[in-house]
Every structure is written in structure tokens, then in C-alpha cells.
Amino acid sequence: VVPYGIDAAAWIGDESQRAAARTEFGIRDSDVVVGVASRLIEGKGHEFLIAGLDRARQELPFLVALVAGDGPLRPELETRVRAASLEAAIRFLGYVGPDRIGAFMQACDLLAFLTLPSLGEGFGLAALEASAAGRAVLATDVGALPEIVENGSTGVLVAPGDVDRLAAELVRLGRDPDLRGRLGSAAQARARSRFSVAHMVDQTLAVYEEARSRHA
């Protein structure tokens, strides 16, 4: 298997960029922000996040979520948010273009990718980009996400639909900036080594060389 490769260096930011991004997205200094970057469609786990965040905020009221992306599920999700009285805690940004998604990830404190088994999603590129940005990733143990997120080392994996566990991990990550920092740094280092474009090219050439040598 040849891992997907990205230009990991392009996702690295500094504190001044982070501060500017948080101002741009209207984030208060006291907020701990869970970012979500995906289309608003069935199977992406937005309902799961709403339920988990609702429960986690009973312990950490400064925990909020920014949702980047748009799609047909948005009206239903906004209704769920209003029904749970979470309008101040979950904000829908709509489509965030490729020129701003890096800033969005820098503004967040952690990124959540809570794909459900029903979606049958592929690689999970956005989770890799969040790792390259140096952000801890909270993800479901679904599809290729466990290939990107090493549970307990570069992020945290939870079972899809387990609201209690999701809420507990949101609380643990939300109250511990040192933990988020350690996970994010490890995620970034792994993205730059295992998932770099250079590594992908080297591994692809090795496959070609193996195939050539077998038929020489």
C-alpha cells in the first residue's frame, strides 16, 4: 500500500496567523474550538457531534464548534442545534474555500471527523490536512481514518455513535491544552514523514521497480 501524499509544509502556521484566523472567524480568547470540515450530508456524523457537544458542555461551557461546509443536511442540522439550545455553541460557516481552509484549521483547537459506517468514505484527506496543520484529531474508528490517526499518539479514535465516549473525549481534550499540543505535534510530524509527497513518490517508484524487475 502506498500512502497518499500531501505538501504537509503548506499547512503549517504560526501564532500570529492563528490569532488573525481566530479574529476572522469570530472566536473569543476563552473559546476552545472543535472544528468540523466536511459536506453537510448523511453519514458525516454531524448529528453525533451535536449530541456529544451538548453533553460535553455540561462540564465545559466554553467548548464550541465551528462547522465549515455546506450541503442538503444544513436545515435539519440547524433545527437540531436550535432544539438543543446550542445556537451560541455551534456555528455554521457555510462553504470555506481552499484559500481559507488552512486558516480555519489554524483557528481551531482540535478537528473532529466523525464519519459513520453508513457513508463508506474513502481516504479522509481533510483529517490528514488537519494533522499537517498540527491539530489534534478526534475521529471515528471508521474506514481509513485509523490509518491517519494513531489512537492516543496523534489523536483520539471513538466508536461511531458512542455519545458518552465522544463527550468524555471532548471534555478531556477541551480542558487539556498540553494534551492537544502533544497530539497535534505528533500528528504533524507523522504527516510530514509518512504522508509526504516525496514519500508517496518514492514508494510508487519502488512498486514500478518491483514490477519491472519481475519481468526483466
Secondary structure as GFF3:
##gff-version 3
##sequence-region A 1 216
A	DSSP	three_ten_helix	8	11	.	.	.	ID=ss1
A	DSSP	alpha_helix	15	24	.	.	.	ID=ss2
A	DSSP	beta_strand	32	37	.	.	.	ID=ss3
A	DSSP	alpha_helix	46	56	.	.	.	ID=ss4
A	DSSP	beta_strand	63	68	.	.	.	ID=ss5
A	DSSP	alpha_helix	74	83	.	.	.	ID=ss6
A	DSSP	beta_strand	90	94	.	.	.	ID=ss7
A	DSSP	alpha_helix	101	107	.	.	.	ID=ss8
A	DSSP	beta_strand	110	113	.	.	.	ID=ss9
A	DSSP	alpha_helix	125	132	.	.	.	ID=ss10
A	DSSP	beta_strand	136	140	.	.	.	ID=ss11
A	DSSP	alpha_helix	145	148	.	.	.	ID=ss12
A	DSSP	beta_strand	155	158	.	.	.	ID=ss13
A	DSSP	alpha_helix	163	175	.	.	.	ID=ss14
A	DSSP	alpha_helix	177	193	.	.	.	ID=ss15
A	DSSP	alpha_helix	197	214	.	.	.	ID=ss16
###
